[in-house]
């Protein structure tokens, strides 16, 4: 499975590099973003397009990281809770098991 993940990330990385090389003229072109809604006007200074692309990827990675971190913490808490429940049930079983053995011995006699 690790090999498949590594291969996948390598393919994505190579495709990204090829994209940037083949489109370097368009990606380095400076672009200004404009926002005009309900009378509110806002515009950025002209920035190369690749800055917007890299910023979008970085923000996506950060959002994904925090989402997955929250999911991992939630699942860790659930695992801890379930392990505690298993311990309780094992203790209950251990308490009931000697009683069952005594009943079996009495029935055999």
Buried (B, 14 or more C-beta within 10 A) or exposed (E): EEEEEEEEEEEEEEEEEEEEEEEEEEBEEEEEEEEEEEEEEEEEEEEEBBEBBEEEEEEEEEEEEEEEEEEEEEEEEEEEEEEEEEEEEEEEEEEEEEEEEEEEEEEEE
